[in-house]
Amino acid sequence: MSAPNLELDALLARETRTTADLEALLSPGADARIQSPGGLEALAKASADLTLRRFGRTVTLYAPLYLSNFCVNPCVYCGFSSRQQVARATLGEDQIRAEAASLRDRGFSHVLLVTGEDRRQAPVSYLERAIHVCREFFAHVSVEVYPMDRDDYGRLVAAGAAAVTLYQETYDRGVYADVHPGGPKADYDARRAAPIAAAAAGMRGVGLGFLLGLAPWRDELRGLFVHAQEVARASWQTRLAFSFPRLRPAAGGYSPAHPVSDAELARMIFTLRLLFPDAELVLSTRESARLRDGFLGLGVTRMSAGSVTTPGGYHEKSPAGEQFAVHDTREPAELAAVIAARGLDPVWKDWSEAMTEAP
Amino acid sequence: MPHDTLTHPTPDEPLRIHDREFNSRLWIGSGKFASPGILAAALERSGAHLVTVAVRRADPSARGGDPAFLGIDPEKVFLLPNTSGARNAAEALRLARLGRALVGHAWVKLEVTPDPANLMPDPIETLAATELLVKEGFTVLPYMHADPVLAMRLQDAGAATVMPLAAPIGTNRGLRTRDLLEMILAKARVPVVVDAGLGLPSHAAEAMELGASAVLVNTAIATAASPPDMAEAFRMAVRAGRLAHLSGPGRVLARAEASSPLTGFLWDN
């Protein structure tokens, strides 16, 4: 199947796009055209134009706050894997407060709370408490933790969580089984059902993604598209977000079987923008400064900065193991200055506590 | 015996809403700009005296941040807080109260948009929020669909203006709701401010020609290659449209009409 130039031009000119358009954009037959510099340029322009109209000249900044790196899952690619001999820690309330104050001092109003999967170390009640503490410091508190059922997500919504991020890691069941050889995470369907449950529970934002490199990216993008549609159907009031976590060196030295090139990453970002004009697109410090700066204005709307991927690493040096190696190590203020120099407004606060207050 | 006199408004006559007068009929939304400096330059060239600001963006406790709104001087431009991001009346109420505390007056542009994809205003929650906010003493300017009945309901509930959309927000598509806007303009007692979807100065001129009291523009100016130039273009278009409305536009005809009379022969002698 091929997508001739004229078809691509028409696709890019349309205001809305369909599943057939996704197939045209993913088609290997279109590779020669799309992955030529001119083809990617056309995609970038359409993506940039949509992003500009929907989001304006803005990029919102957030920081991850790692609460706990205890994990019962033996995932082969992850620095927190239960098979890794790394120092483990779970932050107490005073430590969370110290980390939050440190991030707030750097300017952040949006924070993403992260844990591994260990429900004894970080039960839902612990997360409720952490959200409560963080709401003293931040307008927007989101979580990236283990999958839950609708009732537990409802508890997080009531505690004031604005969004949940949960990557399926891969939509290829075979690969999924290979890289998740045990623990509760081995249950593909339970994980896939969780974001839908979060939306149904009233979570205002739901973030999806897969680990770039585990399986062929075209199939992954199809899987993500179908998953996102199910989340959107579960709640018409939920805003979708997509992240693009490319596998980075981590403890254990896993090397991805299907590495994704920079040009393929760009094609994925532009394709998702074209299919989901209003979705948040997130690019974390896993990527290089060169690449993150390059994507400014082209589709990405949220960026982390100055990230530390160990529990307790912001206000003092932490001995705990990190989840992955950060690539872009610039301080938040430095990134904000780069964003401004590119003609975009670095937005520190795009949320009000009044929008997530318990009724 | 004195007759009621017909007054002829002039294009420069200020727009009165409650106890305030606005000398410009172009209102600006402050979102989506690349920097506060560019917003300030666009405001200056637009001649606007009212700018809407999102309460959710304000950060009074930011370290070294902007405690008020984007460095706009409230002595020069009236800051109208909006409740964007609210999904329901309860959230809109909380945002309105935060906005009142920030700007020190009780005017609010009410936005209730539970659908994050198209930001369509929720008519039911908007009406409920208007009733509650009016009861609390707010001057309420609700963003709404171009629904003539809803406009009357909001007016009856005490809204100070109605702000129907021309097209989905951020789409730059112009007066897609023109027929409905005409019905609203024909009936409304309160000023009608056309909001959302105006992508070009000609769209703004068209709204003013129809009789809108003012227009609100954000995306078209903020995302232009040169926001200050586009702001000035909108200023001129709004004034042109207003002047055209007041000067009594001719009928719009489907086909050419001879300017020499067809029945002239009757009077030839």
Chai-1 contact restraints between the chains, C-beta under 6 A:
chainA,res_idxA,chainB,res_idxB,connection_type,confidence,min_distance_angstrom,max_distance_angstrom,comment,restraint_id
A,L52,B,T223,contact,1.0,0.0,6.0,A-B,restraint_1
A,R53,B,G170,contact,1.0,0.0,6.0,A-B,restraint_2
A,R54,B,G170,contact,1.0,0.0,6.0,A-B,restraint_3
A,G56,B,G31,contact,1.0,0.0,6.0,A-B,restraint_4
A,G56,B,K32,contact,1.0,0.0,6.0,A-B,restraint_5
A,G56,B,A222,contact,1.0,0.0,6.0,A-B,restraint_6
A,R57,B,A34,contact,1.0,0.0,6.0,A-B,restraint_7
A,Q237,B,P114,contact,1.0,0.0,6.0,A-B,restraint_8
A,R239,B,P116,contact,1.0,0.0,6.0,A-B,restraint_9
A,D278,B,A117,contact,1.0,0.0,6.0,A-B,restraint_10
A,G343,B,A34,contact,1.0,0.0,6.0,A-B,restraint_11
A,L344,B,A34,contact,1.0,0.0,6.0,A-B,restraint_12
A,D345,B,A34,contact,1.0,0.0,6.0,A-B,restraint_13
A,D345,B,S35,contact,1.0,0.0,6.0,A-B,restraint_14
A,K349,B,D59,contact,1.0,0.0,6.0,A-B,restraint_15
A,W351,B,R56,contact,1.0,0.0,6.0,A-B,restraint_16
A,S352,B,V55,contact,1.0,0.0,6.0,A-B,restraint_17
A,S352,B,R56,contact,1.0,0.0,6.0,A-B,restraint_18
A,S352,B,L95,contact,1.0,0.0,6.0,A-B,restraint_19
A,A354,B,R94,contact,1.0,0.0,6.0,A-B,restraint_20
A,A354,B,L95,contact,1.0,0.0,6.0,A-B,restraint_21
A,A354,B,L98,contact,1.0,0.0,6.0,A-B,restraint_22
A,M355,B,G85,contact,1.0,0.0,6.0,A-B,restraint_23
A,M355,B,E91,contact,1.0,0.0,6.0,A-B,restraint_24
A,P359,B,A90,contact,1.0,0.0,6.0,A-B,restraint_25
